[in-house]
Amino acid sequence: MTTTPTGRDGRPLVTTAMAAYSLGIKPNSFRSWARRHGIKAANYHREPGTTGQAPAMWDLADLTSAIRPGKAA
């Protein structure tokens, strides 16, 4: 059974591409934006049976905190 990792506010963690899309920027730009705002990936998740580096998973509550201080969950 596979469980979806969740963030601080109970929402599922999102991939870099999904997080970038939510801000209207490209994934490479998102990584730079996150670094400038002190946000780190909440988790790294790789499906069983796959190889290579696990993709970063981001907590939407962290993004909300960076965009709207004081509105975090």
PyMOL Python script that loads the backbone (N, CA, C, O; Angstrom):
from pymol import cmd

cmd.read_pdbstr("""\
ATOM      1  N   MET A   1       0.841  -1.174   0.000  1.00  0.00           N
ATOM      2  CA  MET A   1       0.000   0.000   0.000  1.00  0.00           C
ATOM      3  C   MET A   1       0.890   1.243   0.000  1.00  0.00           C
ATOM      4  O   MET A   1       1.841   1.335   0.776  1.00  0.00           O
ATOM      5  N   THR A   2       0.577   2.184  -0.865  1.00  0.00           N
ATOM      6  CA  THR A   2       1.347   3.414  -0.979  1.00  0.00           C
ATOM      7  C   THR A   2       0.588   4.542  -0.291  1.00  0.00           C
ATOM      8  O   THR A   2      -0.614   4.706  -0.496  1.00  0.00           O
ATOM      9  N   THR A   3       1.285   5.303   0.512  1.00  0.00           N
ATOM     10  CA  THR A   3       0.663   6.457   1.147  1.00  0.00           C
ATOM     11  C   THR A   3       1.266   7.720   0.557  1.00  0.00           C
ATOM     12  O   THR A   3       2.450   7.763   0.224  1.00  0.00           O
ATOM     13  N   THR A   4       0.448   8.729   0.435  1.00  0.00           N
ATOM     14  CA  THR A   4       0.911  10.004  -0.097  1.00  0.00           C
ATOM     15  C   THR A   4       1.424  10.848   1.053  1.00  0.00           C
ATOM     16  O   THR A   4       0.692  11.085   2.013  1.00  0.00           O
ATOM     17  N   PRO A   5       2.678  11.311   0.979  1.00  0.00           N
ATOM     18  CA  PRO A   5       3.196  12.167   2.044  1.00  0.00           C
ATOM     19  C   PRO A   5       2.430  13.491   2.080  1.00  0.00           C
ATOM     20  O   PRO A   5       2.093  14.055   1.039  1.00  0.00           O
ATOM     21  N   THR A   6       2.168  13.967   3.275  1.00  0.00           N
ATOM     22  CA  THR A   6       1.424  15.220   3.424  1.00  0.00           C
ATOM     23  C   THR A   6       2.273  16.267   4.129  1.00  0.00           C
ATOM     24  O   THR A   6       3.231  15.947   4.834  1.00  0.00           O
ATOM     25  N   GLY A   7       1.900  17.520   3.922  1.00  0.00           N
ATOM     26  CA  GLY A   7       2.606  18.639   4.523  1.00  0.00           C
ATOM     27  C   GLY A   7       2.038  19.010   5.879  1.00  0.00           C
ATOM     28  O   GLY A   7       1.217  18.287   6.443  1.00  0.00           O
ATOM     29  N   ARG A   8       2.486  20.152   6.399  1.00  0.00           N
ATOM     30  CA  ARG A   8       2.076  20.620   7.729  1.00  0.00           C
ATOM     31  C   ARG A   8       0.574  20.833   7.838  1.00  0.00           C
ATOM     32  O   ARG A   8      -0.011  20.643   8.905  1.00  0.00           O
ATOM     33  N   ASP A   9      -0.050  21.229   6.733  1.00  0.00           N
ATOM     34  CA  ASP A   9      -1.478  21.531   6.778  1.00  0.00           C
ATOM     35  C   ASP A   9      -2.349  20.371   6.306  1.00  0.00           C
ATOM     36  O   ASP A   9      -3.561  20.530   6.162  1.00  0.00           O
ATOM     37  N   GLY A  10      -1.752  19.212   6.065  1.00  0.00           N
ATOM     38  CA  GLY A  10      -2.509  18.036   5.678  1.00  0.00           C
ATOM     39  C   GLY A  10      -2.678  17.860   4.179  1.00  0.00           C
ATOM     40  O   GLY A  10      -3.167  16.820   3.739  1.00  0.00           O
ATOM     41  N   ARG A  11      -2.284  18.858   3.377  1.00  0.00           N
ATOM     42  CA  ARG A  11      -2.376  18.711   1.926  1.00  0.00           C
ATOM     43  C   ARG A  11      -1.214  17.857   1.440  1.00  0.00           C
ATOM     44  O   ARG A  11      -0.149  17.854   2.056  1.00  0.00           O
ATOM     45  N   PRO A  12      -1.407  17.128   0.336  1.00  0.00           N
ATOM     46  CA  PRO A  12      -0.314  16.320  -0.200  1.00  0.00           C
ATOM     47  C   PRO A  12       0.863  17.196  -0.629  1.00  0.00           C
ATOM     48  O   PRO A  12       0.679  18.327  -1.078  1.00  0.00           O
ATOM     49  N   LEU A  13       2.072  16.655  -0.484  1.00  0.00           N
ATOM     50  CA  LEU A  13       3.256  17.349  -0.982  1.00  0.00           C
ATOM     51  C   LEU A  13       3.196  17.364  -2.503  1.00  0.00           C
ATOM     52  O   LEU A  13       2.609  16.467  -3.108  1.00  0.00           O
ATOM     53  N   VAL A  14       3.792  18.364  -3.123  1.00  0.00           N
ATOM     54  CA  VAL A  14       3.752  18.499  -4.578  1.00  0.00           C
ATOM     55  C   VAL A  14       5.157  18.413  -5.159  1.00  0.00           C
ATOM     56  O   VAL A  14       6.145  18.667  -4.471  1.00  0.00           O
ATOM     57  N   THR A  15       5.230  18.051  -6.433  1.00  0.00           N
ATOM     58  CA  THR A  15       6.519  17.975  -7.126  1.00  0.00           C
ATOM     59  C   THR A  15       7.014  19.387  -7.435  1.00  0.00           C
ATOM     60  O   THR A  15       6.280  20.364  -7.289  1.00  0.00           O
ATOM     61  N   THR A  16       8.266  19.473  -7.860  1.00  0.00           N
ATOM     62  CA  THR A  16       8.836  20.766  -8.240  1.00  0.00           C
ATOM     63  C   THR A  16       8.037  21.393  -9.376  1.00  0.00           C
ATOM     64  O   THR A  16       7.757  22.592  -9.356  1.00  0.00           O
ATOM     65  N   ALA A  17       7.667  20.577 -10.370  1.00  0.00           N
ATOM     66  CA  ALA A  17       6.901  21.104 -11.506  1.00  0.00           C
ATOM     67  C   ALA A  17       5.547  21.656 -11.059  1.00  0.00           C
ATOM     68  O   ALA A  17       5.118  22.707 -11.536  1.00  0.00           O
ATOM     69  N   MET A  18       4.875  20.956 -10.148  1.00  0.00           N
ATOM     70  CA  MET A  18       3.575  21.417  -9.662  1.00  0.00           C
ATOM     71  C   MET A  18       3.723  22.696  -8.838  1.00  0.00           C
ATOM     72  O   MET A  18       2.907  23.610  -8.953  1.00  0.00           O
ATOM     73  N   ALA A  19       4.758  22.757  -8.015  1.00  0.00           N
ATOM     74  CA  ALA A  19       4.991  23.955  -7.207  1.00  0.00           C
ATOM     75  C   ALA A  19       5.308  25.152  -8.099  1.00  0.00           C
ATOM     76  O   ALA A  19       4.822  26.258  -7.863  1.00  0.00           O
ATOM     77  N   ALA A  20       6.126  24.922  -9.126  1.00  0.00           N
ATOM     78  CA  ALA A  20       6.468  25.993 -10.061  1.00  0.00           C
ATOM     79  C   ALA A  20       5.223  26.486 -10.785  1.00  0.00           C
ATOM     80  O   ALA A  20       5.025  27.692 -10.936  1.00  0.00           O
ATOM     81  N   TYR A  21       4.391  25.566 -11.228  1.00  0.00           N
ATOM     82  CA  TYR A  21       3.162  25.920 -11.930  1.00  0.00           C
ATOM     83  C   TYR A  21       2.255  26.775 -11.046  1.00  0.00           C
ATOM     84  O   TYR A  21       1.615  27.711 -11.526  1.00  0.00           O
ATOM     85  N   SER A  22       2.201  26.452  -9.756  1.00  0.00           N
ATOM     86  CA  SER A  22       1.339  27.206  -8.839  1.00  0.00           C
ATOM     87  C   SER A  22       1.779  28.661  -8.707  1.00  0.00           C
ATOM     88  O   SER A  22       0.976  29.528  -8.363  1.00  0.00           O
ATOM     89  N   LEU A  23       3.068  28.928  -8.985  1.00  0.00           N
ATOM     90  CA  LEU A  23       3.582  30.296  -8.932  1.00  0.00           C
ATOM     91  C   LEU A  23       3.711  30.923 -10.314  1.00  0.00           C
ATOM     92  O   LEU A  23       4.076  32.092 -10.436  1.00  0.00           O
ATOM     93  N   GLY A  24       3.414  30.149 -11.354  1.00  0.00           N
ATOM     94  CA  GLY A  24       3.499  30.664 -12.711  1.00  0.00           C
ATOM     95  C   GLY A  24       4.914  30.830 -13.225  1.00  0.00           C
ATOM     96  O   GLY A  24       5.189  31.713 -14.038  1.00  0.00           O
ATOM     97  N   ILE A  25       5.828  29.966 -12.742  1.00  0.00           N
ATOM     98  CA  ILE A  25       7.221  30.041 -13.194  1.00  0.00           C
ATOM     99  C   ILE A  25       7.695  28.656 -13.614  1.00  0.00           C
ATOM    100  O   ILE A  25       7.003  27.663 -13.387  1.00  0.00           O
ATOM    101  N   LYS A  26       8.869  28.589 -14.225  1.00  0.00           N
ATOM    102  CA  LYS A  26       9.443  27.315 -14.666  1.00  0.00           C
ATOM    103  C   LYS A  26      10.136  26.627 -13.487  1.00  0.00           C
ATOM    104  O   LYS A  26      10.551  27.289 -12.536  1.00  0.00           O
ATOM    105  N   PRO A  27      10.262  25.277 -13.553  1.00  0.00           N
ATOM    106  CA  PRO A  27      10.884  24.547 -12.445  1.00  0.00           C
ATOM    107  C   PRO A  27      12.274  25.048 -12.048  1.00  0.00           C
ATOM    108  O   PRO A  27      12.561  25.144 -10.855  1.00  0.00           O
ATOM    109  N   ASN A  28      13.143  25.369 -13.007  1.00  0.00           N
ATOM    110  CA  ASN A  28      14.481  25.867 -12.647  1.00  0.00           C
ATOM    111  C   ASN A  28      14.377  27.199 -11.923  1.00  0.00           C
ATOM    112  O   ASN A  28      15.109  27.446 -10.965  1.00  0.00           O
ATOM    113  N   SER A  29      13.471  28.056 -12.377  1.00  0.00           N
ATOM    114  CA  SER A  29      13.262  29.343 -11.706  1.00  0.00           C
ATOM    115  C   SER A  29      12.685  29.134 -10.314  1.00  0.00           C
ATOM    116  O   SER A  29      13.011  29.869  -9.382  1.00  0.00           O
ATOM    117  N   PHE A  30      11.821  28.120 -10.175  1.00  0.00           N
ATOM    118  CA  PHE A  30      11.240  27.834  -8.865  1.00  0.00           C
ATOM    119  C   PHE A  30      12.323  27.443  -7.873  1.00  0.00           C
ATOM    120  O   PHE A  30      12.311  27.902  -6.731  1.00  0.00           O
ATOM    121  N   ARG A  31      13.258  26.599  -8.296  1.00  0.00           N
ATOM    122  CA  ARG A  31      14.325  26.180  -7.379  1.00  0.00           C
ATOM    123  C   ARG A  31      15.120  27.388  -6.889  1.00  0.00           C
ATOM    124  O   ARG A  31      15.474  27.466  -5.713  1.00  0.00           O
ATOM    125  N   SER A  32      15.397  28.323  -7.784  1.00  0.00           N
ATOM    126  CA  SER A  32      16.110  29.547  -7.390  1.00  0.00           C
ATOM    127  C   SER A  32      15.256  30.389  -6.451  1.00  0.00           C
ATOM    128  O   SER A  32      15.754  30.924  -5.461  1.00  0.00           O
ATOM    129  N   TRP A  33      13.975  30.503  -6.763  1.00  0.00           N
ATOM    130  CA  TRP A  33      13.045  31.268  -5.920  1.00  0.00           C
ATOM    131  C   TRP A  33      12.994  30.663  -4.517  1.00  0.00           C
ATOM    132  O   TRP A  33      13.058  31.383  -3.521  1.00  0.00           O
ATOM    133  N   ALA A  34      12.877  29.342  -4.449  1.00  0.00           N
ATOM    134  CA  ALA A  34      12.808  28.660  -3.155  1.00  0.00           C
ATOM    135  C   ALA A  34      14.087  28.887  -2.356  1.00  0.00           C
ATOM    136  O   ALA A  34      14.039  29.130  -1.150  1.00  0.00           O
ATOM    137  N   ARG A  35      15.224  28.806  -3.032  1.00  0.00           N
ATOM    138  CA  ARG A  35      16.505  29.033  -2.354  1.00  0.00           C
ATOM    139  C   ARG A  35      16.566  30.442  -1.787  1.00  0.00           C
ATOM    140  O   ARG A  35      16.988  30.629  -0.645  1.00  0.00           O
ATOM    141  N   ARG A  36      16.148  31.448  -2.575  1.00  0.00           N
ATOM    142  CA  ARG A  36      16.169  32.847  -2.113  1.00  0.00           C
ATOM    143  C   ARG A  36      15.239  33.065  -0.923  1.00  0.00           C
ATOM    144  O   ARG A  36      15.511  33.919  -0.079  1.00  0.00           O
ATOM    145  N   HIS A  37      14.148  32.305  -0.842  1.00  0.00           N
ATOM    146  CA  HIS A  37      13.186  32.458   0.251  1.00  0.00           C
ATOM    147  C   HIS A  37      13.433  31.487   1.406  1.00  0.00           C
ATOM    148  O   HIS A  37      12.655  31.436   2.358  1.00  0.00           O
ATOM    149  N   GLY A  38      14.514  30.723   1.316  1.00  0.00           N
ATOM    150  CA  GLY A  38      14.873  29.817   2.409  1.00  0.00           C
ATOM    151  C   GLY A  38      13.975  28.611   2.537  1.00  0.00           C
ATOM    152  O   GLY A  38      13.850  28.046   3.624  1.00  0.00           O
ATOM    153  N   ILE A  39      13.345  28.203   1.450  1.00  0.00           N
ATOM    154  CA  ILE A  39      12.456  27.045   1.479  1.00  0.00           C
ATOM    155  C   ILE A  39      13.229  25.833   0.985  1.00  0.00           C
ATOM    156  O   ILE A  39      13.907  25.884  -0.040  1.00  0.00           O
ATOM    157  N   LYS A  40      13.115  24.755   1.724  1.00  0.00           N
ATOM    158  CA  LYS A  40      13.772  23.503   1.341  1.00  0.00           C
ATOM    159  C   LYS A  40      12.698  22.457   1.076  1.00  0.00           C
ATOM    160  O   LYS A  40      11.589  22.528   1.606  1.00  0.00           O
ATOM    161  N   ALA A  41      13.052  21.494   0.249  1.00  0.00           N
ATOM    162  CA  ALA A  41      12.123  20.401  -0.045  1.00  0.00           C
ATOM    163  C   ALA A  41      11.735  19.702   1.255  1.00  0.00           C
ATOM    164  O   ALA A  41      12.572  19.481   2.129  1.00  0.00           O
ATOM    165  N   ALA A  42      10.467  19.362   1.365  1.00  0.00           N
ATOM    166  CA  ALA A  42       9.977  18.708   2.572  1.00  0.00           C
ATOM    167  C   ALA A  42      10.306  17.218   2.581  1.00  0.00           C
ATOM    168  O   ALA A  42      10.399  16.601   3.642  1.00  0.00           O
ATOM    169  N   ASN A  43      10.481  16.650   1.397  1.00  0.00           N
ATOM    170  CA  ASN A  43      10.698  15.220   1.297  1.00  0.00           C
ATOM    171  C   ASN A  43      11.254  14.920  -0.091  1.00  0.00           C
ATOM    172  O   ASN A  43      11.221  15.770  -0.981  1.00  0.00           O
ATOM    173  N   TYR A  44      11.750  13.737  -0.262  1.00  0.00           N
ATOM    174  CA  TYR A  44      12.167  13.240  -1.565  1.00  0.00           C
ATOM    175  C   TYR A  44      11.494  11.894  -1.740  1.00  0.00           C
ATOM    176  O   TYR A  44      11.601  11.028  -0.872  1.00  0.00           O
ATOM    177  N   HIS A  45      10.800  11.710  -2.853  1.00  0.00           N
ATOM    178  CA  HIS A  45       9.994  10.505  -3.021  1.00  0.00           C
ATOM    179  C   HIS A  45      10.280   9.847  -4.367  1.00  0.00           C
ATOM    180  O   HIS A  45      10.171  10.481  -5.417  1.00  0.00           O
ATOM    181  N   ARG A  46      10.640   8.592  -4.320  1.00  0.00           N
ATOM    182  CA  ARG A  46      10.864   7.819  -5.541  1.00  0.00           C
ATOM    183  C   ARG A  46       9.985   6.579  -5.471  1.00  0.00           C
ATOM    184  O   ARG A  46       9.942   5.884  -4.456  1.00  0.00           O
ATOM    185  N   GLU A  47       9.292   6.319  -6.563  1.00  0.00           N
ATOM    186  CA  GLU A  47       8.428   5.139  -6.621  1.00  0.00           C
ATOM    187  C   GLU A  47       9.276   3.873  -6.541  1.00  0.00           C
ATOM    188  O   GLU A  47      10.389   3.841  -7.068  1.00  0.00           O
ATOM    189  N   PRO A  48       8.768   2.841  -5.894  1.00  0.00           N
ATOM    190  CA  PRO A  48       9.507   1.577  -5.830  1.00  0.00           C
ATOM    191  C   PRO A  48       9.780   1.044  -7.239  1.00  0.00           C
ATOM    192  O   PRO A  48       8.924   1.121  -8.120  1.00  0.00           O
ATOM    193  N   GLY A  49      10.963   0.512  -7.434  1.00  0.00           N
ATOM    194  CA  GLY A  49      11.331  -0.056  -8.720  1.00  0.00           C
ATOM    195  C   GLY A  49      11.972   0.923  -9.682  1.00  0.00           C
ATOM    196  O   GLY A  49      12.409   0.526 -10.763  1.00  0.00           O
ATOM    197  N   THR A  50      12.038   2.210  -9.310  1.00  0.00           N
ATOM    198  CA  THR A  50      12.684   3.194 -10.177  1.00  0.00           C
ATOM    199  C   THR A  50      14.089   3.473  -9.656  1.00  0.00           C
ATOM    200  O   THR A  50      14.397   3.238  -8.488  1.00  0.00           O
ATOM    201  N   THR A  51      14.922   3.973 -10.539  1.00  0.00           N
ATOM    202  CA  THR A  51      16.287   4.285 -10.143  1.00  0.00           C
ATOM    203  C   THR A  51      16.547   5.765 -10.376  1.00  0.00           C
ATOM    204  O   THR A  51      15.726   6.471 -10.962  1.00  0.00           O
ATOM    205  N   GLY A  52      17.697   6.221  -9.912  1.00  0.00           N
ATOM    206  CA  GLY A  52      18.066   7.614 -10.089  1.00  0.00           C
ATOM    207  C   GLY A  52      17.724   8.451  -8.869  1.00  0.00           C
ATOM    208  O   GLY A  52      17.275   7.944  -7.841  1.00  0.00           O
ATOM    209  N   GLN A  53      17.947   9.730  -9.015  1.00  0.00           N
ATOM    210  CA  GLN A  53      17.709  10.653  -7.902  1.00  0.00           C
ATOM    211  C   GLN A  53      16.215  10.813  -7.657  1.00  0.00           C
ATOM    212  O   GLN A  53      15.433  10.957  -8.597  1.00  0.00           O
ATOM    213  N   ALA A  54      15.832  10.788  -6.407  1.00  0.00           N
ATOM    214  CA  ALA A  54      14.423  10.966  -6.044  1.00  0.00           C
ATOM    215  C   ALA A  54      14.017  12.421  -6.231  1.00  0.00           C
ATOM    216  O   ALA A  54      14.749  13.323  -5.826  1.00  0.00           O
ATOM    217  N   PRO A  55      12.856  12.660  -6.843  1.00  0.00           N
ATOM    218  CA  PRO A  55      12.417  14.042  -7.036  1.00  0.00           C
ATOM    219  C   PRO A  55      12.023  14.707  -5.716  1.00  0.00           C
ATOM    220  O   PRO A  55      11.532  14.058  -4.791  1.00  0.00           O
ATOM    221  N   ALA A  56      12.250  16.002  -5.660  1.00  0.00           N
ATOM    222  CA  ALA A  56      11.912  16.772  -4.466  1.00  0.00           C
ATOM    223  C   ALA A  56      10.399  16.931  -4.357  1.00  0.00           C
ATOM    224  O   ALA A  56       9.703  17.080  -5.361  1.00  0.00           O
ATOM    225  N   MET A  57       9.911  16.897  -3.140  1.00  0.00           N
ATOM    226  CA  MET A  57       8.494  17.114  -2.851  1.00  0.00           C
ATOM    227  C   MET A  57       8.407  18.346  -1.942  1.00  0.00           C
ATOM    228  O   MET A  57       9.156  18.464  -0.973  1.00  0.00           O
ATOM    229  N   TRP A  58       7.494  19.253  -2.263  1.00  0.00           N
ATOM    230  CA  TRP A  58       7.403  20.542  -1.580  1.00  0.00           C
ATOM    231  C   TRP A  58       6.110  20.653  -0.795  1.00  0.00           C
ATOM    232  O   TRP A  58       5.068  20.153  -1.218  1.00  0.00           O
ATOM    233  N   ASP A  59       6.187  21.316   0.359  1.00  0.00           N
ATOM    234  CA  ASP A  59       5.035  21.546   1.220  1.00  0.00           C
ATOM    235  C   ASP A  59       4.370  22.861   0.805  1.00  0.00           C
ATOM    236  O   ASP A  59       5.006  23.915   0.837  1.00  0.00           O
ATOM    237  N   LEU A  60       3.111  22.803   0.422  1.00  0.00           N
ATOM    238  CA  LEU A  60       2.395  24.008   0.007  1.00  0.00           C
ATOM    239  C   LEU A  60       2.290  25.030   1.140  1.00  0.00           C
ATOM    240  O   LEU A  60       2.207  26.231   0.881  1.00  0.00           O
ATOM    241  N   ALA A  61       2.292  24.571   2.378  1.00  0.00           N
ATOM    242  CA  ALA A  61       2.246  25.504   3.509  1.00  0.00           C
ATOM    243  C   ALA A  61       3.508  26.362   3.546  1.00  0.00           C
ATOM    244  O   ALA A  61       3.437  27.538   3.906  1.00  0.00           O
ATOM    245  N   ASP A  62       4.658  25.800   3.182  1.00  0.00           N
ATOM    246  CA  ASP A  62       5.899  26.579   3.132  1.00  0.00           C
ATOM    247  C   ASP A  62       5.820  27.648   2.046  1.00  0.00           C
ATOM    248  O   ASP A  62       6.271  28.776   2.242  1.00  0.00           O
ATOM    249  N   LEU A  63       5.245  27.286   0.900  1.00  0.00           N
ATOM    250  CA  LEU A  63       5.092  28.261  -0.184  1.00  0.00           C
ATOM    251  C   LEU A  63       4.155  29.388   0.236  1.00  0.00           C
ATOM    252  O   LEU A  63       4.420  30.561  -0.030  1.00  0.00           O
ATOM    253  N   THR A  64       3.061  29.022   0.894  1.00  0.00           N
ATOM    254  CA  THR A  64       2.110  30.027   1.373  1.00  0.00           C
ATOM    255  C   THR A  64       2.784  30.975   2.358  1.00  0.00           C
ATOM    256  O   THR A  64       2.561  32.185   2.308  1.00  0.00           O
ATOM    257  N   SER A  65       3.599  30.436   3.243  1.00  0.00           N
ATOM    258  CA  SER A  65       4.303  31.263   4.226  1.00  0.00           C
ATOM    259  C   SER A  65       5.227  32.270   3.559  1.00  0.00           C
ATOM    260  O   SER A  65       5.345  33.408   4.013  1.00  0.00           O
ATOM    261  N   ALA A  66       5.885  31.847   2.475  1.00  0.00           N
ATOM    262  CA  ALA A  66       6.808  32.733   1.779  1.00  0.00           C
ATOM    263  C   ALA A  66       6.075  33.815   0.991  1.00  0.00           C
ATOM    264  O   ALA A  66       6.542  34.949   0.888  1.00  0.00           O
ATOM    265  N   ILE A  67       4.919  33.446   0.435  1.00  0.00           N
ATOM    266  CA  ILE A  67       4.161  34.409  -0.381  1.00  0.00           C
ATOM    267  C   ILE A  67       3.369  35.370   0.485  1.00  0.00           C
ATOM    268  O   ILE A  67       3.334  36.572   0.223  1.00  0.00           O
ATOM    269  N   ARG A  68       2.732  34.833   1.519  1.00  0.00           N
ATOM    270  CA  ARG A  68       1.896  35.654   2.399  1.00  0.00           C
ATOM    271  C   ARG A  68       2.281  35.414   3.861  1.00  0.00           C
ATOM    272  O   ARG A  68       1.663  34.597   4.542  1.00  0.00           O
ATOM    273  N   PRO A  69       3.304  36.128   4.341  1.00  0.00           N
ATOM    274  CA  PRO A  69       3.719  35.940   5.741  1.00  0.00           C
ATOM    275  C   PRO A  69       2.531  36.145   6.697  1.00  0.00           C
ATOM    276  O   PRO A  69       1.737  37.072   6.539  1.00  0.00           O
ATOM    277  N   GLY A  70       2.439  35.269   7.671  1.00  0.00           N
ATOM    278  CA  GLY A  70       1.344  35.361   8.650  1.00  0.00           C
ATOM    279  C   GLY A  70       0.135  34.542   8.262  1.00  0.00           C
ATOM    280  O   GLY A  70      -0.814  34.459   9.043  1.00  0.00           O
ATOM    281  N   LYS A  71       0.127  33.929   7.082  1.00  0.00           N
ATOM    282  CA  LYS A  71      -1.011  33.135   6.624  1.00  0.00           C
ATOM    283  C   LYS A  71      -0.707  31.648   6.601  1.00  0.00           C
ATOM    284  O   LYS A  71      -1.465  30.872   6.019  1.00  0.00           O
ATOM    285  N   ALA A  72       0.381  31.240   7.220  1.00  0.00           N
ATOM    286  CA  ALA A  72       0.773  29.830   7.192  1.00  0.00           C
ATOM    287  C   ALA A  72      -0.157  28.999   8.036  1.00  0.00           C
ATOM    288  O   ALA A  72      -0.816  29.494   8.951  1.00  0.00           O
ATOM    289  N   ALA A  73      -0.194  27.718   7.705  1.00  0.00           N
ATOM    290  CA  ALA A  73      -1.033  26.781   8.476  1.00  0.00           C
ATOM    291  C   ALA A  73      -0.339  26.385   9.751  1.00  0.00           C
ATOM    292  O   ALA A  73      -0.882  25.604  10.532  1.00  0.00           O
TER     293      ALA A  73
END
""", "prot")
cmd.dss("prot")
cmd.show_as("cartoon", "prot")
cmd.util.cbc("prot")
cmd.orient("prot")
